[in-house]
């Protein structure tokens, strides 16, 4: 019956290896996904613009110290 024990030991090693690889892959995917989400920046041509039908309200910060313009 020693071959059954040897077979069970080999099966356990395979399961352990697959588990370790799976956990590593999940951790790498989580770290990569978190990095991608938190490091992405979006650029828009128009900032702070609200359009509803014919009405358009925009907030423009010119950054020259003259105050902000709401049009």
matplotlib code that plots the C-alpha trace (Angstrom):
import matplotlib.pyplot as plt

x = [0.0, 3.0, 2.1, -1.2, 0.7, 3.2, 0.3, -1.5, 1.7, 2.2, -1.4, -1.0, 2.2, 0.3, -2.6, -0.3, 1.6, -1.6, -2.9, 0.3, 0.3, -3.3, -2.9, 0.2, -1.8, -4.7, -2.4, -0.5, -3.8, -5.1, -1.9, -1.8, -5.5, -5.2, -2.1, -3.9, -7.0, -5.2, -2.6, -4.9, -5.6, -8.1, -7.8, -10.8, -11.0, -13.6, -13.6, -16.7, -19.2, -22.9, -25.1, -28.9, -30.7, -29.9, -28.6, -24.8, -23.1, -19.3, -16.8, -13.5, -10.5, -7.9, -5.3, -4.1, -5.3, -8.2, -10.8, -12.9, -15.4, -18.8, -20.6]
y = [0.0, 2.3, 3.3, 4.8, 7.0, 8.0, 8.9, 10.9, 12.8, 13.6, 14.8, 17.0, 18.6, 19.3, 20.8, 22.9, 24.2, 25.1, 26.9, 28.9, 29.9, 30.9, 33.0, 34.7, 35.4, 36.9, 39.1, 40.4, 41.1, 43.0, 45.1, 45.8, 46.7, 49.0, 50.7, 51.2, 52.6, 55.0, 56.2, 57.0, 60.6, 62.0, 65.1, 67.0, 69.8, 71.6, 71.5, 72.1, 72.5, 71.7, 71.5, 71.0, 71.6, 75.1, 76.2, 75.9, 76.9, 76.8, 77.6, 78.9, 79.4, 81.3, 81.1, 84.7, 86.0, 88.1, 86.0, 83.2, 83.7, 82.1, 82.4]
z = [0.0, -0.2, -3.7, -2.5, 0.0, -2.7, -5.0, -2.3, -1.5, -5.2, -5.5, -2.4, -3.9, -7.2, -5.3, -3.1, -6.2, -8.0, -4.9, -4.5, -8.2, -8.1, -4.9, -6.5, -9.7, -7.8, -5.7, -8.8, -10.6, -7.6, -7.3, -11.0, -11.2, -8.2, -9.7, -13.0, -11.4, -9.1, -11.5, -14.4, -15.1, -17.5, -19.5, -20.8, -23.3, -21.3, -17.5, -15.4, -18.2, -17.6, -20.7, -20.6, -23.8, -24.9, -21.5, -20.9, -17.7, -17.5, -14.8, -16.0, -13.8, -15.8, -13.0, -13.5, -10.2, -11.6, -10.1, -11.5, -14.3, -14.4, -17.7]

ax = plt.figure().add_subplot(projection="3d")
ax.plot(x, y, z, "-o")
ax.set_aspect("equal")
plt.show()
